[in-house]
Amino acid sequence: MATSTGKLRYTTPGIPTEAAERVVELLQGRLHATNDLHLTLKHVHWNVVGPHFIAVHEMIDPQVEEVRGFSDSLAERIATLGGSPQGTPGVLVQERTWEEYSIGRATTQEHLGALDLVYQGVITSYRDAIKELEELDVVSQDMLIGQTDKLELFHWFVRAHLEDKSGALSTAGAGSEEEAAAAAAE
């Protein structure tokens, strides 16, 4: 169990307490990201409209379920390391380092354009954590590698809708979800 100061009272054998505390911190960040991502994906599922509605609507639900599973695995790994996973909405909002998803009811292309940026951010943060876990905990690193593989596949599904036949993405250079949504809608 973690104390109120965030210090662990125990951890898994073979990992020094200080290393386990950092691993828990890294995993907690990914837990926030996956909780936010599966809620964002469900929001898109409910708010997407347009000629390709059913294709995107049905493409999103399996992503929601898989990412929800990531959250559960991350929380269980945190607990295995002696930490206390934080999964409440208030903690997520307080600790996240990204802005709220900004697109409401919109066309499939607009949502997919915005999701391109969402996935870029999540995948980049996963890869950063994977690098740091190399020295701290290869078991947690392996879990994140497996999750990143799926996230990158889902990102490809999204990008396939944004790519032209030359391979150029309509969202290239977009700096915000709104810019990406607008570029994808053109």
PyMOL commands that set and color helices and strands:
alter all, ss='L'
color gray80, all
select helices_A, chain A and resi 17-47+53-80+89-95+108-136+138-160+177-185
alter helices_A, ss='H'
color red, helices_A
select strands_A, chain A and resi 48-49+106-107
alter strands_A, ss='S'
color yellow, strands_A
deselect
rebuild
show_as cartoon
